[in-house]
Amino acid sequence: DDIARHRNDNLVNSRPTSVLRGKCLKKEKWCQISVGDIIKLHNDDFVAADLLLLASSEPHGLCYIETAELDGETNLKVRQALSDTSQQFESMAHSNDTSSINAQMAKLDFTVECEAPNELLNEFHGVLKWKNGLVNSLDNDNMLLRGCRLRNTRWSYGLVVFAGADTKLMKNGGKTKFKQTHIDKLLNYLIMGIVLFLFTMCAICTVACGIWEWYRGFDFQLYLPWDSFVSKERNVGSTTISLLVFLSYLIILNTVVPISLYVSVEFIRSIQSLWINWDARMYDEKADVAAKARTTSLNEELGQIDYIFSDKTGTLTQNIMTFNKCSINGQIYGYIYDVHGNELQPDEHTASLDFSANPYHESTFRFYDQSLVDAIRSGDQHCRRFFTLLCICHTVMAKETNGTLSYQAQSPDEGALVSAARNFGFVFKSRTPKTITVNIGGHDVTYQVLNILDFNNERKRMSVICRLDNKIVLFCKGADTVIRERLAPHSLQLFESSEEHLNRFAEDALRTLCLAWKQIDEREYENWAREYHVASTALESRADKVSAVYEKIETNLEYIGATAIEDKLQEGVAECIAKLAKANIKMWVLTGDKLETALNIGYSCQLLANDMQVLTIEADSDHELKKELLDKRRIVQEAMRAVRRPATLGSSGWSPFANLNDHSTARILDSKSDLHLRPIALESKQEDECAAGQFALVISGQSLVFALSPANEIDFLDLACLCKAVICCRVTPGQKKAVVDLVKTHRKAITLAVGDGANDVSMIKLAS
């Protein structure tokens, strides 16, 4: 492994890149790049350092990157140069005269002030100061990080902000903790014990040698003379002689320490890694990808895993999103029924609606409910506003090639929603940094984009503020919980009446997003925009300040409706989970979806069985969580006692499982009840497993905040470990890491984390 890493380091450090020296480009190695250099990248080039994007060949200074080496995500992302720098090269973008571009690039005169180097891949805060006093704020959208790859962009120029060990990629790599297997730890203990045994033997032999020399050694010198180790004068050089004798025995007995053991183990692991790489049963014919052992030091841990922590989207599911159903102004769309009113499930033989009248339609799009099309055609304002939001409130990029419009989305959800709007006649066509053009009903409409309030895992929503016909409008989409908190009081009634639709979507294992909007007064917006400018140019605590400003404008929203997107299960997931369960491996699913959606995915992939009792925790306070944990723990422990008393209870014909699903029975028990909570260590392990196999725990992200506090984490862990399966909903990346750390630390278990996105990196690094 070390040799392979050394070779890879040399290969990366020796990669060539084009660096601007004066007014000419020169080829230099990555290891020769320093802060302040201007680098030119070509299509498919890897980014050599953390760069501030200055200009590109694409309109408006846009460029596309692939971040697979950073976060494992293969979908293209968009980055954009500052308009003040990119506009200077707009006229040269399509020319092949690089000398004029280089000459103009060399004339740029500004100073960049930014945060200190850190490992946060999705955050960057800085300002660019021109000589004339103009200040531009810089964020992550202006950055090309080392390890990214330029895609679908002929060329781009960037200023080196961080290089070498200061890049975000290296900062993340430097913090990765070396993972030791249990065999490694055992070998270390054994070797230390053997070395201690060696020192003990050498000490004993040294003392025995001195005793023998003193009492018997002198007699043998008559026949075989040698210099005695023990002087006749006892105090002469005894320390020196003892040390020499000790070292002599250390040399004689050093073979006791099995140094070759490490070599043998590493050799065996290397062979095992080759077998993994060559295993034909782990070859995926569709993707033409074979298994690859990225390290040789963790092979044997695969057979000793106790807990698996898995993301849902893209791991259990295919991460291929399709618009399936929706709810608009209290009316649900997407379900189809027969003449008797019975719901029908579409299959490959069910005829989809014909969208061919729309010149922008996609042949792969499927929708079956004619009533939604009729509502749009009749000019229903709520439906029009619903799809207008979908085609405007996003970060998707449009590209037209040979008359065909295609989209590049940073997330599959956004791509599915924009494609759905397109097929219903609300077509997103193009965008610039300040405008977005859509085609509605065959007519192009251009909105002025004033602000984009970005989505992140903490906000769980995104908003776009735009202007059309002197009216300023805010469009917002996000999770149901965060949208509800920001609705105007008179709009809450509509939301509550539509919650039944959200629950129905969740029962069908569909991913939901809620949509809302509001019209903003001109003066209100101007005041807010000034606050936003101050917050966005702050160097300290910028993220917190910007978030606080976002909160001020995202209030008193009008509820529009909700979308329901289908994300199908990966092939073979159910069978795989069933085999893991037989191996007594406990599965925890950590997902950002709402509780009902996660539950139905759990049943679909057979993580949850129909005969399981699902314990649900949705607490809004620390006190409420403590009570929930106590209630659920009592239910499980009562089941354990029932398993231990089959003979006694069997004779009476009564079973404690008869009313096990009656939660009220458990809740009337209070702290004075004679139902004593005994320590887990005293329970019969085999019987406990039998009882625990009947339970699954589902907890919401809000409850998890309280459950992971120092006062509650042990109680939560005890309950979770008594259940066969655990599902954590609406979790953040930080909570994923905290859950893995909790089990790893307190259970001393071997853990495996599986995920496919940047939000899974922290838990994957921690698991071992």
Secondary structure, DSSP 8 states (H G I E B T S, - for coil): -HHHHHHHHHHHHT-EEEEEETTEEEEEEGGG--TT-EEEEETT-B--SEEEEEEESSGGGEEEEE-HHHHS--SEEEEE--HHHHGGGGGGTT---HHHHHHHHHT--EEEEE----S-TT---EEEEETTS-EEEE-GGGEE-TT-EEES-SEEEEEEEE-GGGSHHHHHHHT------HHHHHHHHHHHHHHHHHHHHHHHHHHHHHHHIIIIIHHHTTTS----SS-SSTTSSHHHHHHHHHHHHHHHTGGGS-THHHHHHHHHHHHHHHHHHH-GGG-BTTTTB----S-SSSGGGGGG--EEEE-STTTTEEEEEEEEEEEETTEEES-EE-TTS-EE---TTS-----TTSTT--TT-----HHHHHHHHTT-HHHHHHHHHHHHSS--EEEEETTEEEEE-SSHHHHHHHHHHHHTTEEEEEE-SSEEEEEETTEEEEEEEEEEE---TTT-EEEEEEEETTEEEEEEEE-HHHHHHTB-HHHHHHHHHHHHHHHHHHHTTEEEEEEEEEEE-HHHHHHHHHHHHHHHT-SSSHHHHHHHHHHHHS-SBEEEEEEEEEEEE-TTHHHHHHHHHHTT-EEEEE-SS-HHHHHHHHHHTTSS-TTSEEEEE--SSHHHHHHHHHHHHHHHHHHHHHHH-HHHHHHHT--TTTTTT-HHHHHT--TTSS-----GGGS-HHHHHHHHTTEEEEE-HHHHHHHTSTTTHHHHHHHHHTSSEEEE-S--HHHHHHHHHHHHHHH---EEEE-SSGGGHHHHHH--
